């Protein structure tokens, strides 16, 4: 049993002070600004494109017990304190990358988590600064450290238990050298780690300044008041929006890259008094491969809270204050709670699918707030090798898909699953890596038709300029991103290579060690978001305009019941007749549209991708989730 001891120089208890609304607003706004200042420091000092350009990092500031007051991804500190056996003292900074040693506070070993206890000037602990960043490589059996065929976490790279990289303010150089000796790009890792530490030190400095300005007791009381304010707001949202009768939703991760799948994710929800119960019972057992997602209960509480706040009341500052209102059950040994030492490196597919499940689950009672599917994965590409000068190069890049149609409008085309992520500029890629971007464009008609269209996926065509190997990690190549409220599903993703000699090779959505040579072209095509609402009610003028913009084809316009002439003008009589015919043949719009029946799904899969569907025993249940 871990026994964390927090050492404080002043044992005076904190005095609770009533905080007026204006002061609380000022302190909350200041903390929110500090959280974004942490980002700015990181982006300007990190080296890897994953953090520097794409912003694959998650900061937070927490109160003294570890509850997040501002941040992005939920509190990391509870799991750390539960697992750490040692002291916490002023000047210490901690690092961990082992999900099993911090109760899933991080979910794979490529995420390096830094934690810094914040002490005020009299020696009392007043809070924590923390940030995790995804390292482009942490060692392991493949460049990029996301091996598809891993069956154990020990194949996925360096694992750091909770350790002090600064002890009493002194850097532990030998420890850092040991950690960096396990990775392929140590200068990137050192730079990114130093940048994360600098961001946490920025938060420390700003919090101490606030303690000086407002007084320590008032500042600590304000953090408590912020958490309580969040709890009151969330309690009202839960009572108003969550039904007492049980709601259920299912979705699937397409495969594990080893020929098995789909893997079911099933969640039920109901309200009991003021509390909501979320239960993942019925989710499939853990995979032998690396698609398992070690889902920390507090992390899922944060996912739930962010969704509720963004849909129903975006003015609420989301933090950990509401956690006691949400009961989360995740079965041991399931895809979302695998047993040690299950592989975890490619957990992003299940992580993305959880957002789709939440959307389908929380919107059933109030369909006007329902979002379609489209946060379905987080496409990855890794490209590595030795260039003509004999120097090692290694690219880690996150791709974008189609965001789902929403109650407030169309889904963005070619956007990230994470709202704050950005793309790696093509100019950056071509300047630092031996490749050229031949094409970067949205895929017309890939967004699901709807009154609000699903966002289109994108096609990126990479021309490789040096021999090397690539790894690809994506999903939604088998199951469709479903539409809602009469909206239709988005298109599925696919990947293929056109060799320099002209041969075409279809690739699976999850593969490693694919050899490429100079002149080879990789076509990386991602899925589109599902549509929202009846496409037959979409303004024909908007459909025609998007056809002119290349977002919809003339043939695709007919899926909206819109007939266009040769000059792309609307044939109004033909449009009216077509819409009447389509509405009569379709009947009432469906709440969820999961795509074609199972047998057609299998045929389409092989025809569209050239790949056979996986042969998992419960394949017949795909596209027939619980309504």
Residue, then its C-alpha position, 0 to 999 in steps of 0.5 A: x500500500x503506497x504511503x505518500x507523505x507531504x512535508x510542509x514547513x508551516x503546519x498552521x491550518x488554512x482559514x476558511x474565508x467567504x469569497x465574494x462573487x467578483x473576487x472568485x471570478x477574478x481568481x478563476x479567470x486568472x487561473x484560466x489564463x495561467x493554464x493558457x500561459x502554460x500552453x504558450x510556454x510549452x509550444x515555444x520551447x518544445x522541439x517535437x512536432x507532436x507537441x510544438x506544432x500539434x499541441x498534444x499536451x494537457x495542462x492543469x492546476x489543482x488544489x492541495x488535495x489534487x482536485x483539478x481547478x482548471x485544465x483540459x483532461x481531468x486530474x492526474x494527481x489522485x492516481x499518483x498520490x495513491x500509488x506513490x510511496x515516498x515524500x512530497x517536499x518543496x522543490x520536488x518535481x515528479x515524472x511518471x509514464x507507467x499507466x499501471x503505477x498511477x491508476x490510469x492517470x495516463x493511459x499509455x507509456x508515450x505520455x510523460x506526466x510531470x507533477x509539481x507541488x506548489x508551496x506558498x512562501x510560508x512553506x504550506x502546500x497550496x496546490x499542484x501544477x501538472x502537464x502531460x505531453x505525448x513523446x514522439x518516441x519512448x523506445x520499444x519495438x517500433x519507431x514511434x512506440x505504438x506497436x500494433x502487434x504488442x501483447x505486453x506493455x513491456x514491448x511499448x517502450x520505457x516505463x517510468x514509475x513515479x520518480x523525482x526528477x528534481x529533488x529539493x530543487x536539484x535536477x537528478x542528472x543521472x536519472x534523466x540520462x537513464x530515461x533518455x538512454x531508452x529513446x530514439x530521439x533523446x534531444x527531442x525528449x529532453x527538449x519536450x521534458x524541459x518545456x513541460x517542466x518550464x510550463x509547470x514552473x510558470x504555473x507555480x510562479x503565477x499561483x504564488x503571485x496570487x497568494x501574495x496578492x489575495x492572501x494564502x487563505x483567501x486564495x485557497x478558499x477561492x479554489x474550494x469555492x470554484x469547485x463547489x460552484x462547479x458542483x452546484x452547476x453540474x447538479x442542476x444540469x444532471x437533474x434537468x438532463x439525465x433521466x431516471x430510466x436507464x439509457x444504453x448505447x453501444x459502438x465498436x472499435x473496428x479491429x485490433x490490427x491483428x485480425x480480431x474485431x470489432x470490439x464492443x464498447x457498451x455504456x448505460x446511464x441513469x440518474x439516482x437522486x442527484x447522482x448519475x451512474x455510468x456503467x461500462x458492463x457489457x464492454x468486450x474483454x481486453x484485447x490481446x493487442x494494443x488497443x486496450x484503453x486503461x480508462x481512469x474513472x476520474x478521466x471519464x468523469x471529466x469526459x462526461x462533465x465536459x460533454x454536459x457543459x459544452x452541450x448545455x451550458x458552456x459558461x460553466x468552468x469545468x473542474x473536478x468539483x462535481x466528481x462525487x455526483x458521478x458513479x463510474x463502473x468499469x469492469x476489470x479485465x475489459x477493453x477499458x480496464x485491462x489487467x497488467x501487463x496488457x499492451x496499451x500503446x494504441x488506445x487512441x481508437x477506444x479513446x476516440x470512440x468513447x466520445x461517440x458513445x457519450x454523444x449517443x448516450x447523452x442525447x437520446x432523451x433530448x435528440x435536439x442536443x444529439x451529436x452524430x459520430x465522428x470523434x471516432x479515432x485519432x489517425x496517426x502516421x509514423x515515418x522513419x529511417x536513415x537519410x542520404x547523409x546517414x542521419x536518423x529521421x523520425x516523423x510522428x504526426x496526428x491526422x484529422x477526420x470529419x467532425x460530426x454534424x451538430x445541433x448548432x451546425x455543420x461539422x468542420x471538415x478535416x479537423x482534430x478529435x481534440x478541439x485545441x489540436x492543430x495540424x503540422x504545417x506542410x511547410x514544416x513537414x517538407x523542411x524537416x523530413x524527407x517527404x513532399x505533400x502532393x495533395x492535402x484536401x477534403x474528400x467530397x461527399x465523405x461527410x454524412x448528409x444531413x440538415x447539418x452536414x457531417x464534416x468531410x474527411x481529408x486525403x493527404x498524399x505523401x511522396x516519400x523521398x528517402x527509403x524508410x518504413x511507416x506505421x499507420x494507426x486509424x479506425x472507422x474503416x469497417x463501421x460507419x460514423x453514424x448519423x442522427x435525427x435523420x442524418x446519414x452516416x459518414x464515409x469510412x477511411x482507407x489507406x493505400x500506397x502507389x509504388x514508384x513503379x505504378x503498383x497499388x497496395x491496399x493497407x490495413x488501418x493499423x500496420x507497422x514496418x511497411x517498407x517505402x522507397x523514394x517515389x512511393x505515394x501514400x494516400x491517407x484518407x480519413x473518415x467523415x463525420x455523420x450527418x445531423x437532421x433530415x438532409x431533405x430539409x437542407x437548403x438546396x442553395x447551400x447544397x449547390x454552393x458546396x458543390x461549387x466549392x468541391x465539398x459535395x459532388x453533383x451526384x452527392x447532391x442527390x443524397x440531399x434530394x437536390x438535382x443540379x444542371x450541367x452548370x450546377x444550377x438547381x433544377x427546382x421542379x426536379x428537386x421537389x419531385x426527387x425529395x417527395x419520392x425519397x421521403x416516401x420511400x424512406x419513411x420517418x427519419x431514424x434517430x440513429x442511422x448506423x449504415x447498411x445491414x451487416x452482410x452489405x457492410x461485409x461486402x462493402x468493406x471488401x469492395x471499398x478497401x480490398x481488405x476482408x472484414x475481421x472474423x470475430x465471433x460477434x461480428x454479426x452484431x455490428x451495425x445493430x447496437x441497442x437503440 
